Amino acid sequence: MTDIFGSKKEHGSGVYAKRKFVFVRGQGALLYDSRGREYIDCVGGQGSANLGHAHPAIVAAVTEQARTLIACTEMFYNDRRAELVERLTALVGMPRVFLCNSGTEAVEAALKFARLATGRAEIVGLDLQPAGFPTPAFQGQKNTLLVRAFLAWIRLAGGEPSFVLKTGTTDLNLVAPAWGSPALAYGPGDSSLDHTPEEHLPLKEYRKAVDVLKAVELRNHPTTRAWMVILHTLYMVVVLI
């Protein structure tokens, strides 16, 4: 049997810090490791599995297409691709689409299309960071309507809230100073494990956090309604509007 950890250590690039989990299969929004333990998949294959794992319709479609034609470059016409671009243009309301398979390819194409459409070669960018330094960490106030709502609902859910200075919460660092609104980064679990190979979150804590977020957003007075800006596996940036 292959030594999974040893093989990756010896032959992998070493670019990604690995969590010591070996996932071997998935079903819907659930993942199962080599010991049979069940997890909720909050990553979704970086968007490639956003319809879930082993969906019967997707499995059937992929299997049928693999039997028929596994790939066809854009240098040639293809019947299924013709159907796809027709559906995509109808959905987005634009006359043309560019098909690609990575963010890098999409950005490169966008730059080239912009040059082609405008006839200009110069690219103007926006640097949100001070020259030579990372984005400064935002430190919010601890006694706002938003903070008090979270403290109350965390306690009602049986939690013990505490404040942690998170210097790595980039979304909050950018959004909160620009909008000038009460903001915080909320997340369950042990924050001392953030961005380490041992980072994990028990399902019970995850479900409790979902209940807290629903309570803050849905059950409070309209003036304390929170807009959930962006969701990650372990934290959520929240801005009061």
N, C-alpha and C positions, 0 to 999 in steps of 0.2 A: 504494500500500500504506500502511496506517495506521502512523504513527510511534507505536509502543506506549509507549515511555518518555516521549516528549513529550506524548502525549495524556493519560497518567495524571498527569503533572506539572502540566499546564494545567487539567485538568478534574476530577481526583480530589480527595478531601477532604484528603489529606495526613496522615491520622490514623496510618496504618501505615507504618513504615519498610520500604521495599521491598528485597529481595535482587535482584540483577540477573540473574534467571533468567526466561525466558519459557517456561512450560509450555504445550504445545499439545495433548497427548493423554496418556492413561494406559491401562495394561493390567494388571489384577490389582493387585499391590502396587508396580508400577513406573510411573514418570513419564518423559516424553520432552520435552526442550525444543525450541526452534525450530531448533536445530542438529543434532537427532537424537541427542543424548547421553542416556544412561539414568541414572535415579536411583531409589533406593528411597524410597517415599513413607512417611515416618514421622509424617505429620500426619493423613492419612486424612480430609481435608476437615472437620477439627474434629468427627469422629464421623459425618459424613454419608456418608462413603465407606468405612466400616469393613468392608464386604464386598468392597472392591476396585473398580477402575475397569473399566467396560465388561464387567461380568459378564453373560454371555449370558442368564441367566434374568431378571436385573433389567432388562436392556435390553428383552427381550420383554414383560415385565409392564408396564413404563412405556409402551412403544409401544402396546400393546393398550388400556391405560386411557386414554391420550391420544386414541385414536381414538373411544373410547366416551363419556367424560365427563372433562374436564380438572380440574374442581373442583366441589365441592358444599358449601356452607356448612352449619354445624351447625344452622341454622334449619330445615333440611329433613331428612327421612329419606333414607338411602342404603343400597343393598344391600351394597356392599363394606365400608363402614364398620361395618355391623352384624356382618359376618363378623370384622372386625378386633377389635372390642371383645370379642367372644366368646372369641377365641383369647387375647387379652391377659389377660383376667380369669382364664381357666383356667391360664395360665402363672404368674401372680404370686399366685394364690390369694386374690384380693380381689374383692369384688362389683362395684366400679365403677372406671372409669378416666376421666381427663380428657385429651383430645387437644389438643395445642398445638404450635406450630412454633418456639419459641425458649425459651432459658433465662429471659429476662426475663418472658415470659408464664407460665412454670411457677412462678417465684418469686411473682409477683403472685397467681396462683391459689392457691398454698399458703397465703399470708397470709389471703386471703379465706375459704378453706375452714376454716382454723383459727378465725377469728373466728365463722364460722357455727356450727361444731361446739361451741365453748365458750361462746358468748355474750359473750365478752370482747373489748374493743376495743384494749386495750393490747398492744403488741408488745415483748417482752423480748429484747434482743440481747446478744451477748458480744463484747467488744472485746479481741482478743489483742495489741494494740499499746499501748505506753506512750503516754499522752496527748500528742499533738503530735509524736511521733517515730515513724519506721519501726521495724519489728521488728529488734532488735539481731542482728548477724551471729553465728552460732555458730562457734566455733573449736575443733575437736576435737583430741584428743591424737594424736601421730604414732607412738606405739609401743604399739599395741594388737593383739590377735589379728586383728582385721578389717583393719587397715592393713597388717600384715605379710603377710597372705594376698594382698592385692591387689598389693603390691609384688613379691612372688615370682612371681605368675602374669603380671603385666605384663612382667616381665623375660623369663620363659620364652616369651612370645609375641613377643619381639623388640622390645619397647618400652623406653623410657627414662622411668620414672616421675619425677614432680616434684610438689611441693606448691604449691598456688595458693590464696590467700585469696579466696574467692568471697563477696562481700557480698550478692549477689543471690539466693542459694539459699534461697528463702523456706521451702520444705517442711522443709529441714534445720533452719533457724532455729527452727521451731515444734516439730518432733517430737523432736529430740535432747535439748534441755533438759528437756522434759516426761517423757521416758521414762528418762533417765539411763543410756542404753546407748551403747557405742562406736558411732560413726557417721561417715560420710564421704560426700562427693559425688564420684563417679567419672565421668569422661567423656573420650573421645578427642578428637583434633583440636587446633587452635591456640586456646587459651583467650583470647588477646588479641583474637580476632575475635568473641567472644561478644557477642550483642545489637548487632551492627553490620550494615550492609547487605552486608558481605563475608563474613558468617558462612557456612561450608560445611563439609562433612565428606566426604572421599574414601571411596568404598565399601570400599576395602581397610582403612581405619582402622575403619570401622563394623563390619566382620566380625571384625576382631581384637578389638574391644571386646566383642562378643557372646561370643567364645571365652573371654575373661578372666572375664566374669560367670558363664558356665556353670561354669568351672573352680572359681571361688571358692565357688559355691553347691553344686555337686555333688560335688566331689572332695576337699574338705577334711574333716577330722575333724568329727563331728557338733557338737562344741562351738563350731566356728567357722562353722557354717552361717549364712548371711546371709539376712535377709528383704528382698527388693527392694520398697521401699515405693512408689515412683512413678517412672515412666519418662518422660523427655522426649527430644527429638531428640538433644541433645548431652551430657546427664549423667543419672546415676541416683543418687538418694538411697538410701543403704544403711544399715541399722541392724542391729547384731548382737543376736541373741536366743538 
